[in-house]
Every structure is written in C-alpha cells, then in structure tokens.
C-alpha cells in the first residue's frame, strides 16, 4: 500500500499566519514609499516643464501659455511644450498649473490634504507647501 505525503491542516494554518504577518509588516512601508515616488514624479515633471518652457521662450519669444495667461490643461502643455505628461484620469496623480504671469509651474496632489510643489521658470529650487510636516 502506498503512503501519501501531504501537509497537515496545522502546517497550512501556520504558513498562512506567517504570510499574513509579513504582509502586515510590509503594507505600511509600501504607502510611504508610494508617496515618496509620487513626490519624485512631481518634482521631475516640474523640472522637465521648466526646461521645456525655457526652450519655448527661446523659440517663440514668450513663455507658454501666451503672455498674461495660465493653463491647467495637460494636453495643451504636452502639445505646446512637446512633452508627454500623463493625461488620462487613471494615471493622473497631480494637477499641473503653468502660469506665465508669475512665471511659475505648480503641481498639486489629487488627494485631500495633499502636497503642492512649485518651481519658477528662472530657478532650480522646488518649493513645497503647505508646511514642512507634509513635505519631504
């Protein structure tokens, strides 16, 4: 007679408990890492948009959008500054505002109590608001 080897119910329950504990330890760290990654996305996009604004100004003689205007339409920014920022609702985590009056680009998080980053056309410094507690 052949003897079948298999796991006991206790062994399976112990493995499930161990996996659940590891998942419980990993999930809080995942949220923090995700937010940091999204912050880096915003900062990189702002610096890329600022560089594209400088090129646009050299070519056209003024910053995009036309003088004394601003836009939050990402598809217009992509078309005029020749960029490929995410523009579909499933991939948008940031609202961008290009303001040629103040020569500033803002990125605001699509989340209640989220952060906002800003960079001016002539600066490499990115500022974060509302305060240092929520800014990296």
C-alpha positions in Angstrom: 0.0 0.0 0.0 1.3 3.4 -0.9 1.5 6.1 1.8 0.6 9.6 0.5 2.6 12.5 1.8 0.7 15.7 2.4 0.6 18.8 4.6 -1.4 18.7 7.8 -4.0 21.4 8.5 -1.9 22.8 11.3 1.1 23.3 8.9 -1.1 25.1 6.4 -2.5 27.4 9.0 0.9 28.2 10.3 2.1 29.2 6.8 -0.9 31.4 6.3 -0.3 33.1 9.6 3.3 33.8 8.7 2.4 35.2 5.3 -0.3 37.4 7.0 2.3 38.7 9.5 4.8 39.5 6.8 2.1 41.3 4.7 1.0 43.3 7.8 4.6 44.5 8.3 5.2 45.4 4.7 2.0 47.3 3.9 2.6 50.5 5.9 6.1 50.8 4.3 4.5 50.5 0.9 2.3 53.5 1.4 5.2 55.7 2.4 7.3 54.5 -0.5 4.5 55.1 -2.9 4.0 58.7 -1.7 7.8 59.4 -2.0 7.7 58.0 -5.5 4.8 60.3 -6.4 6.6 63.3 -5.0 9.7 62.5 -7.1 7.4 62.2 -10.1 6.0 65.7 -9.5 9.5 67.2 -8.9 10.9 65.6 -12.1 7.9 66.8 -14.1 8.2 70.3 -12.8 11.9 70.5 -13.8 11.1 69.0 -17.2 8.4 71.5 -17.8 10.6 74.4 -16.6 13.3 73.3 -19.1 10.7 73.0 -21.9 9.4 76.5 -21.0 13.0 77.9 -21.5 13.2 76.3 -24.9 9.7 77.5 -25.8 10.7 81.0 -24.8 13.8 80.9 -26.9 11.8 79.8 -29.9 8.7 81.9 -29.5 9.9 84.9 -27.6 7.5 84.4 -24.7 6.6 81.7 -22.2 3.7 79.2 -22.7 0.8 79.9 -22.4 0.6 83.3 -24.1 1.6 86.2 -22.0 -0.7 87.0 -19.1 -2.3 83.6 -19.0 -2.2 80.3 -17.3 -3.4 76.8 -18.0 -4.2 73.5 -16.2 -4.9 71.6 -19.4 -2.2 68.9 -19.6 -2.9 68.1 -23.2 -2.2 71.7 -24.2 1.0 71.6 -22.1 2.1 68.4 -23.8 1.3 69.7 -27.3 3.0 73.1 -26.9 6.0 72.2 -24.8 6.4 68.9 -26.7 6.1 66.7 -23.5 4.4 63.5 -22.6 3.0 64.1 -19.1 0.2 61.7 -18.0 -3.1 63.0 -19.2 -5.6 60.1 -18.7 -7.7 60.0 -15.5 -6.3 56.6 -14.4 -2.7 57.9 -14.5 -3.1 61.4 -13.1 -1.9 61.9 -9.6 -1.0 65.6 -10.0 -2.8 68.7 -11.2 -0.3 71.0 -13.0 -0.8 74.7 -13.5 1.5 76.6 -15.8 1.3 80.4 -15.0 3.2 82.6 -17.4 2.2 85.8 -15.4 4.1 84.7 -12.3 6.5 82.5 -14.4 5.7 79.6 -12.2 4.7 76.0 -12.5 2.7 74.3 -9.8 1.9 70.6 -9.1 -0.9 69.9 -6.6 -1.6 66.4 -5.4 -5.0 64.9 -6.3 -5.7 64.0 -2.7 -7.3 65.7 0.2 -4.6 67.4 2.3 -2.0 66.6 -0.4 1.2 68.5 -1.1 1.9 71.2 -3.6 5.2 71.8 -5.3 6.2 74.9 -7.3 9.1 76.0 -9.4 9.7 79.3 -11.2 11.0 79.5 -14.7 14.3 81.0 -13.7 15.1 78.8 -10.7 16.2 75.3 -9.9 14.7 75.4 -6.4 11.4 73.5 -5.9 9.3 74.7 -3.0 6.8 72.6 -1.2 3.6 73.8 0.6 1.6 73.8 2.9 4.2 73.1 5.5 7.3 71.1 6.3 5.3 68.4 8.1 3.7 67.1 4.9 6.6 67.9 2.6 9.5 65.6 2.2 
